[in-house]
Amino acid sequence: MKKKICISLMAAFIALFAVSAFFVISQCTDEKEQTAKYDGLAQVVEQAETTSTEETPTEEAEDETILQYMRLYEQNSDFVGWIKIDETNISYPVMQSKNEPNFYLKHAFDKSYSDYGCPYIQENCTVGESDNLVIYGHHMKNGSMFSDLENYKNEDFYKEHKTISFDTLFERSEYEIVAVFKTVAYSEESFHYYHFVSAESVEDFDSYIAKCKELGFYDTGVNAEYGDKLITLSTCEYSQNNGRLVVVAKLLGGQLDTAETA
């Protein structure tokens, strides 16, 4: 009897070990695959940046930069832009799937299933029109996706990384960080930052900015006024249940580059 129990326990242990090993191997494989895929996409964008800085800044060079993004759009029409923060791991395509709002929470750029997902814009935001573009990205343990936003809890890091680049298919833009804070999602008492997409009035806009500044880890000294365009980057924050780390930034001086759409 004891022998049978020992055999059963051993079999259960082996089965548990096999399942655990499978998940670990799958996760490692997914990590390597996604890293390789996003590195490849980043190379396309970097080639565009090299072209635009090394060549004479003519209309032809600008078109070449846009063509690089169009190549990504041709691979996946859900592509709406590219997010980048210098000297961090954040350099990724940004997606939007309005019919399946959270599709890219668990899908990569090529639409394959992945725990790493891909940064994506909230479904009720419209690039080029909405007052605030809410962009979500995972906080992965290996430092990928939006994990480096965690560094913005440190004011010294912020001082060295005050701007965020967000390019769309037709224009290159730079945003200056207004506030960095944490809150809790899905709580009636928390700040529902993701509900603010379009300002109904000056008061509506000012109220949003005031709350962001109130919750901020530190005072950036940067404010935003009604009429400014914003982006809000959101990722998980693990010091609290359903925690979120949020970075809000405003568009600087209009677009850096605009391609003719005609």
Buried (B, 14 or more C-beta within 10 A) or exposed (E): EEEEEEEEEEEEEEEEEEEEEEEEEEBEEBBEBBEEBBEEBBEBBEEBBEBBEEEEEEEEBBEBBBEBBBBBBEBBEBBBBBBBBEEBBBBBBBBBBEEEBEBBBEBBBEBEEBBBBBBBBBBEBBBEEBBBBBBBBBBBEEEBBBBBBBBBBEEEBBEEBBEBBBBBBBBBBBBBBBBBBBBBBEEEEBBEBBEBBEBEEEEEBBEBBEBBBEBBBBEBEBEBEEEBBBBBBBBBBEEEEEBBBBBBBBBBEEBEBEBEEE
